């Protein structure tokens, strides 16, 4: 039996959630001539502990993309979309997802609490995205959730350059709230930035566009490992 999404992250040697999405925020194709299976295989060979699939239409996604990815891998998979109803969580599980994105900025506190509980009851890991410390207050069972700081602005459909400083500023609040799986997500392009976030205390990172565009993933990952080793030395 595969581990849960949160357990796979917390036990990973290189805790990167590698993402599958068809288009970037500006509508540019990211898949190219590759198939979804090609990309999933590439990530598996790179040692990804988990995958993320963007099914939101802003990025060209559909529920079928989730089905295609979960059919191609045994790794735990996160569905990233604007999910607001329990029926959508049930559909995600039926399509093979292990975790679901819940965006705190888009959900009333009562809805967020209900959806977190519903996800856990379904055996899904709630992957709760925040951009502000106040959004932590609505979270029940935070130790069972992945809490991700989005370094970009969803109000602009993530077309901004991002602010990695947001992750660094919010990390103490995540730790104080008892979050055992804090994640920094989006706008992580360079291996040294990834190393800095992990060494600061993030349990994992979610990286999408930059890994999909990188023609030499092995070198990027080796540079990350070297940067982390250098920081620890």
LOTIKOL-14414 format. One record per residue (C-alpha): x, y, z; residue number from 0; residue in one letter. Coordinates in steps of 0.2 Angstrom, whole numbers, plus 5000, padded with zeros to 4 digits. Layout:
! LOTIKOL-14414
<px=X | py=Y | pz=Z | resi=NUM | resn=a>;
...
***
This chain:
! LOTIKOL-14414
<px=5000 | py=5000 | pz=5000 | resi=0 | resn=x>;
<px=5007 | py=5017 | pz=4995 | resi=1 | resn=x>;
<px=5010 | py=5030 | pz=5009 | resi=2 | resn=x>;
<px=4999 | py=5044 | pz=5012 | resi=3 | resn=x>;
<px=5003 | py=5061 | pz=5003 | resi=4 | resn=x>;
<px=5009 | py=5069 | pz=5020 | resi=5 | resn=x>;
<px=5019 | py=5054 | pz=5025 | resi=6 | resn=x>;
<px=5027 | py=5052 | pz=5009 | resi=7 | resn=x>;
<px=5033 | py=5070 | pz=5010 | resi=8 | resn=x>;
<px=5039 | py=5069 | pz=5028 | resi=9 | resn=x>;
<px=5050 | py=5054 | pz=5025 | resi=10 | resn=x>;
<px=5057 | py=5059 | pz=5008 | resi=11 | resn=x>;
<px=5076 | py=5061 | pz=5006 | resi=12 | resn=x>;
<px=5073 | py=5076 | pz=4993 | resi=13 | resn=x>;
<px=5055 | py=5082 | pz=4998 | resi=14 | resn=x>;
<px=5050 | py=5090 | pz=4981 | resi=15 | resn=x>;
<px=5032 | py=5089 | pz=4975 | resi=16 | resn=x>;
<px=5035 | py=5089 | pz=4956 | resi=17 | resn=x>;
<px=5020 | py=5096 | pz=4946 | resi=18 | resn=x>;
<px=5011 | py=5092 | pz=4930 | resi=19 | resn=x>;
<px=5002 | py=5106 | pz=4922 | resi=20 | resn=x>;
<px=4999 | py=5109 | pz=4904 | resi=21 | resn=x>;
<px=5001 | py=5128 | pz=4903 | resi=22 | resn=x>;
<px=5010 | py=5142 | pz=4913 | resi=23 | resn=x>;
<px=5000 | py=5157 | pz=4920 | resi=24 | resn=x>;
<px=5002 | py=5166 | pz=4903 | resi=25 | resn=x>;
<px=4995 | py=5152 | pz=4893 | resi=26 | resn=x>;
<px=5011 | py=5145 | pz=4886 | resi=27 | resn=x>;
<px=5012 | py=5127 | pz=4883 | resi=28 | resn=x>;
<px=5023 | py=5117 | pz=4895 | resi=29 | resn=x>;
<px=5021 | py=5099 | pz=4889 | resi=30 | resn=x>;
<px=5027 | py=5101 | pz=4872 | resi=31 | resn=x>;
<px=5030 | py=5085 | pz=4862 | resi=32 | resn=x>;
<px=5030 | py=5075 | pz=4878 | resi=33 | resn=x>;
<px=5016 | py=5064 | pz=4884 | resi=34 | resn=x>;
<px=5009 | py=5065 | pz=4902 | resi=35 | resn=x>;
<px=5017 | py=5047 | pz=4905 | resi=36 | resn=x>;
<px=5034 | py=5054 | pz=4899 | resi=37 | resn=x>;
<px=5033 | py=5068 | pz=4912 | resi=38 | resn=x>;
<px=5028 | py=5056 | pz=4926 | resi=39 | resn=x>;
<px=5042 | py=5044 | pz=4921 | resi=40 | resn=x>;
<px=5054 | py=5058 | pz=4922 | resi=41 | resn=x>;
<px=5049 | py=5064 | pz=4939 | resi=42 | resn=x>;
<px=5049 | py=5046 | pz=4945 | resi=43 | resn=x>;
<px=5066 | py=5043 | pz=4939 | resi=44 | resn=x>;
<px=5071 | py=5059 | pz=4948 | resi=45 | resn=x>;
<px=5065 | py=5052 | pz=4964 | resi=46 | resn=x>;
<px=5049 | py=5063 | pz=4967 | resi=47 | resn=x>;
<px=5040 | py=5057 | pz=4983 | resi=48 | resn=x>;
<px=5024 | py=5065 | pz=4977 | resi=49 | resn=x>;
<px=5016 | py=5073 | pz=4962 | resi=50 | resn=x>;
<px=5004 | py=5087 | pz=4959 | resi=51 | resn=x>;
<px=4992 | py=5089 | pz=4945 | resi=52 | resn=x>;
<px=4984 | py=5106 | pz=4940 | resi=53 | resn=x>;
<px=4967 | py=5102 | pz=4934 | resi=54 | resn=x>;
<px=4961 | py=5120 | pz=4935 | resi=55 | resn=x>;
<px=4956 | py=5128 | pz=4918 | resi=56 | resn=x>;
<px=4967 | py=5143 | pz=4920 | resi=57 | resn=x>;
<px=4982 | py=5131 | pz=4917 | resi=58 | resn=x>;
<px=4973 | py=5121 | pz=4903 | resi=59 | resn=x>;
<px=4969 | py=5107 | pz=4915 | resi=60 | resn=x>;
<px=4954 | py=5095 | pz=4916 | resi=61 | resn=x>;
<px=4949 | py=5081 | pz=4928 | resi=62 | resn=x>;
<px=4955 | py=5069 | pz=4914 | resi=63 | resn=x>;
<px=4973 | py=5075 | pz=4917 | resi=64 | resn=x>;
<px=4971 | py=5069 | pz=4935 | resi=65 | resn=x>;
<px=4965 | py=5052 | pz=4929 | resi=66 | resn=x>;
<px=4980 | py=5051 | pz=4916 | resi=67 | resn=x>;
<px=4993 | py=5055 | pz=4930 | resi=68 | resn=x>;
<px=4986 | py=5043 | pz=4943 | resi=69 | resn=x>;
<px=4985 | py=5029 | pz=4930 | resi=70 | resn=x>;
<px=5003 | py=5032 | pz=4926 | resi=71 | resn=x>;
<px=5011 | py=5031 | pz=4943 | resi=72 | resn=x>;
<px=5009 | py=5023 | pz=4961 | resi=73 | resn=x>;
<px=5016 | py=5039 | pz=4969 | resi=74 | resn=x>;
<px=5003 | py=5050 | pz=4980 | resi=75 | resn=x>;
<px=4995 | py=5063 | pz=4969 | resi=76 | resn=x>;
<px=4988 | py=5080 | pz=4974 | resi=77 | resn=x>;
<px=4974 | py=5088 | pz=4964 | resi=78 | resn=x>;
<px=4976 | py=5107 | pz=4962 | resi=79 | resn=x>;
<px=4960 | py=5116 | pz=4957 | resi=80 | resn=x>;
<px=4948 | py=5127 | pz=4966 | resi=81 | resn=x>;
<px=4939 | py=5114 | pz=4976 | resi=82 | resn=x>;
<px=4924 | py=5121 | pz=4986 | resi=83 | resn=x>;
<px=4912 | py=5106 | pz=4988 | resi=84 | resn=x>;
<px=4913 | py=5089 | pz=4996 | resi=85 | resn=x>;
<px=4907 | py=5081 | pz=4980 | resi=86 | resn=x>;
<px=4923 | py=5088 | pz=4972 | resi=87 | resn=x>;
<px=4933 | py=5079 | pz=4985 | resi=88 | resn=x>;
<px=4924 | py=5063 | pz=4982 | resi=89 | resn=x>;
<px=4927 | py=5064 | pz=4963 | resi=90 | resn=x>;
<px=4946 | py=5068 | pz=4967 | resi=91 | resn=x>;
<px=4947 | py=5052 | pz=4977 | resi=92 | resn=x>;
<px=4938 | py=5042 | pz=4963 | resi=93 | resn=x>;
<px=4950 | py=5048 | pz=4951 | resi=94 | resn=x>;
<px=4965 | py=5042 | pz=4961 | resi=95 | resn=x>;
<px=4970 | py=5058 | pz=4971 | resi=96 | resn=x>;
<px=4979 | py=5056 | pz=4988 | resi=97 | resn=x>;
<px=4978 | py=5074 | pz=4992 | resi=98 | resn=x>;
<px=4967 | py=5089 | pz=4987 | resi=99 | resn=x>;
<px=4971 | py=5108 | pz=4987 | resi=100 | resn=x>;
<px=4960 | py=5119 | pz=4998 | resi=101 | resn=x>;
<px=4963 | py=5138 | pz=4995 | resi=102 | resn=x>;
<px=4960 | py=5147 | pz=5011 | resi=103 | resn=x>;
<px=4958 | py=5164 | pz=5003 | resi=104 | resn=x>;
<px=4944 | py=5158 | pz=4993 | resi=105 | resn=x>;
<px=4934 | py=5149 | pz=5006 | resi=106 | resn=x>;
<px=4924 | py=5155 | pz=5021 | resi=107 | resn=x>;
<px=4932 | py=5149 | pz=5037 | resi=108 | resn=x>;
<px=4917 | py=5137 | pz=5040 | resi=109 | resn=x>;
<px=4918 | py=5130 | pz=5023 | resi=110 | resn=x>;
<px=4937 | py=5127 | pz=5025 | resi=111 | resn=x>;
<px=4934 | py=5118 | pz=5041 | resi=112 | resn=x>;
<px=4921 | py=5107 | pz=5034 | resi=113 | resn=x>;
<px=4931 | py=5103 | pz=5019 | resi=114 | resn=x>;
<px=4947 | py=5099 | pz=5029 | resi=115 | resn=x>;
<px=4936 | py=5087 | pz=5039 | resi=116 | resn=x>;
<px=4928 | py=5079 | pz=5024 | resi=117 | resn=x>;
<px=4945 | py=5076 | pz=5015 | resi=118 | resn=x>;
<px=4952 | py=5068 | pz=5031 | resi=119 | resn=x>;
<px=4936 | py=5057 | pz=5032 | resi=120 | resn=x>;
<px=4939 | py=5052 | pz=5014 | resi=121 | resn=x>;
<px=4957 | py=5047 | pz=5017 | resi=122 | resn=x>;
<px=4964 | py=5062 | pz=5008 | resi=123 | resn=x>;
<px=4977 | py=5074 | pz=5014 | resi=124 | resn=x>;
<px=4971 | py=5092 | pz=5015 | resi=125 | resn=x>;
<px=4984 | py=5103 | pz=5006 | resi=126 | resn=x>;
<px=4979 | py=5120 | pz=5012 | resi=127 | resn=x>;
<px=4986 | py=5135 | pz=5003 | resi=128 | resn=x>;
<px=4988 | py=5151 | pz=5013 | resi=129 | resn=x>;
<px=4996 | py=5168 | pz=5010 | resi=130 | resn=x>;
<px=4992 | py=5176 | pz=5026 | resi=131 | resn=x>;
<px=4995 | py=5171 | pz=5045 | resi=132 | resn=x>;
<px=4976 | py=5175 | pz=5048 | resi=133 | resn=x>;
<px=4971 | py=5160 | pz=5037 | resi=134 | resn=x>;
<px=4979 | py=5148 | pz=5049 | resi=135 | resn=x>;
<px=4966 | py=5151 | pz=5062 | resi=136 | resn=x>;
<px=4952 | py=5142 | pz=5053 | resi=137 | resn=x>;
<px=4962 | py=5126 | pz=5051 | resi=138 | resn=x>;
<px=4956 | py=5111 | pz=5062 | resi=139 | resn=x>;
<px=4968 | py=5096 | pz=5064 | resi=140 | resn=x>;
<px=4983 | py=5106 | pz=5057 | resi=141 | resn=x>;
<px=4995 | py=5091 | pz=5061 | resi=142 | resn=x>;
<px=4986 | py=5081 | pz=5048 | resi=143 | resn=x>;
<px=4987 | py=5094 | pz=5035 | resi=144 | resn=x>;
<px=5000 | py=5100 | pz=5023 | resi=145 | resn=x>;
<px=5000 | py=5119 | pz=5024 | resi=146 | resn=x>;
<px=5007 | py=5127 | pz=5009 | resi=147 | resn=x>;
<px=5012 | py=5146 | pz=5007 | resi=148 | resn=x>;
<px=5009 | py=5152 | pz=4990 | resi=149 | resn=x>;
<px=5023 | py=5164 | pz=4985 | resi=150 | resn=x>;
<px=5012 | py=5170 | pz=4971 | resi=151 | resn=x>;
<px=4996 | py=5180 | pz=4970 | resi=152 | resn=x>;
<px=4980 | py=5170 | pz=4964 | resi=153 | resn=x>;
<px=4971 | py=5187 | pz=4962 | resi=154 | resn=x>;
<px=4982 | py=5189 | pz=4946 | resi=155 | resn=x>;
<px=4981 | py=5171 | pz=4941 | resi=156 | resn=x>;
<px=4999 | py=5169 | pz=4948 | resi=157 | resn=x>;
<px=5006 | py=5180 | pz=4934 | resi=158 | resn=x>;
<px=5017 | py=5189 | pz=4946 | resi=159 | resn=x>;
<px=5035 | py=5185 | pz=4949 | resi=160 | resn=x>;
<px=5032 | py=5179 | pz=4966 | resi=161 | resn=x>;
<px=5039 | py=5183 | pz=4983 | resi=162 | resn=x>;
<px=5049 | py=5169 | pz=4992 | resi=163 | resn=x>;
<px=5051 | py=5181 | pz=5007 | resi=164 | resn=x>;
<px=5032 | py=5177 | pz=5011 | resi=165 | resn=x>;
<px=5037 | py=5159 | pz=5014 | resi=166 | resn=x>;
<px=5051 | py=5165 | pz=5026 | resi=167 | resn=x>;
<px=5040 | py=5177 | pz=5035 | resi=168 | resn=x>;
<px=5026 | py=5165 | pz=5038 | resi=169 | resn=x>;
<px=5036 | py=5150 | pz=5043 | resi=170 | resn=x>;
<px=5037 | py=5154 | pz=5062 | resi=171 | resn=x>;
<px=5018 | py=5156 | pz=5062 | resi=172 | resn=x>;
<px=5016 | py=5139 | pz=5054 | resi=173 | resn=x>;
<px=5028 | py=5131 | pz=5066 | resi=174 | resn=x>;
<px=5020 | py=5139 | pz=5081 | resi=175 | resn=x>;
<px=5003 | py=5133 | pz=5075 | resi=176 | resn=x>;
<px=5009 | py=5115 | pz=5076 | resi=177 | resn=x>;
<px=5011 | py=5112 | pz=5057 | resi=178 | resn=x>;
<px=5022 | py=5097 | pz=5054 | resi=179 | resn=x>;
<px=5022 | py=5098 | pz=5035 | resi=180 | resn=x>;
<px=5024 | py=5116 | pz=5030 | resi=181 | resn=x>;
<px=5027 | py=5118 | pz=5011 | resi=182 | resn=x>;
<px=5033 | py=5133 | pz=5001 | resi=183 | resn=x>;
<px=5025 | py=5133 | pz=4984 | resi=184 | resn=x>;
<px=5027 | py=5143 | pz=4967 | resi=185 | resn=x>;
<px=5040 | py=5155 | pz=4961 | resi=186 | resn=x>;
<px=5055 | py=5143 | pz=4966 | resi=187 | resn=x>;
<px=5066 | py=5143 | pz=4951 | resi=188 | resn=x>;
<px=5084 | py=5141 | pz=4956 | resi=189 | resn=x>;
<px=5092 | py=5127 | pz=4966 | resi=190 | resn=x>;
<px=5099 | py=5139 | pz=4979 | resi=191 | resn=x>;
<px=5082 | py=5147 | pz=4983 | resi=192 | resn=x>;
<px=5075 | py=5129 | pz=4985 | resi=193 | resn=x>;
<px=5090 | py=5125 | pz=4997 | resi=194 | resn=x>;
<px=5087 | py=5141 | pz=5007 | resi=195 | resn=x>;
<px=5069 | py=5137 | pz=5010 | resi=196 | resn=x>;
<px=5072 | py=5119 | pz=5015 | resi=197 | resn=x>;
<px=5086 | py=5124 | pz=5026 | resi=198 | resn=x>;
<px=5075 | py=5137 | pz=5034 | resi=199 | resn=x>;
<px=5064 | py=5123 | pz=5040 | resi=200 | resn=x>;
<px=5051 | py=5119 | pz=5026 | resi=201 | resn=x>;
<px=5047 | py=5101 | pz=5026 | resi=202 | resn=x>;
<px=5045 | py=5101 | pz=5007 | resi=203 | resn=x>;
<px=5043 | py=5112 | pz=4991 | resi=204 | resn=x>;
<px=5031 | py=5112 | pz=4977 | resi=205 | resn=x>;
<px=5039 | py=5116 | pz=4961 | resi=206 | resn=x>;
<px=5030 | py=5116 | pz=4944 | resi=207 | resn=x>;
<px=5034 | py=5128 | pz=4929 | resi=208 | resn=x>;
<px=5053 | py=5128 | pz=4932 | resi=209 | resn=x>;
<px=5055 | py=5109 | pz=4933 | resi=210 | resn=x>;
<px=5044 | py=5107 | pz=4918 | resi=211 | resn=x>;
<px=5054 | py=5119 | pz=4908 | resi=212 | resn=x>;
<px=5071 | py=5113 | pz=4914 | resi=213 | resn=x>;
<px=5080 | py=5102 | pz=4900 | resi=214 | resn=x>;
<px=5092 | py=5095 | pz=4913 | resi=215 | resn=x>;
<px=5082 | py=5090 | pz=4929 | resi=216 | resn=x>;
<px=5096 | py=5079 | pz=4935 | resi=217 | resn=x>;
<px=5108 | py=5094 | pz=4936 | resi=218 | resn=x>;
<px=5095 | py=5105 | pz=4944 | resi=219 | resn=x>;
<px=5093 | py=5092 | pz=4958 | resi=220 | resn=x>;
<px=5111 | py=5089 | pz=4960 | resi=221 | resn=x>;
<px=5114 | py=5108 | pz=4962 | resi=222 | resn=x>;
<px=5100 | py=5108 | pz=4975 | resi=223 | resn=x>;
<px=5109 | py=5094 | pz=4985 | resi=224 | resn=x>;
<px=5126 | py=5103 | pz=4984 | resi=225 | resn=x>;
<px=5118 | py=5119 | pz=4989 | resi=226 | resn=x>;
<px=5110 | py=5111 | pz=5004 | resi=227 | resn=x>;
<px=5127 | py=5102 | pz=5009 | resi=228 | resn=x>;
<px=5136 | py=5118 | pz=5007 | resi=229 | resn=x>;
<px=5124 | py=5127 | pz=5018 | resi=230 | resn=x>;
<px=5125 | py=5114 | pz=5032 | resi=231 | resn=x>;
<px=5144 | py=5114 | pz=5031 | resi=232 | resn=x>;
***
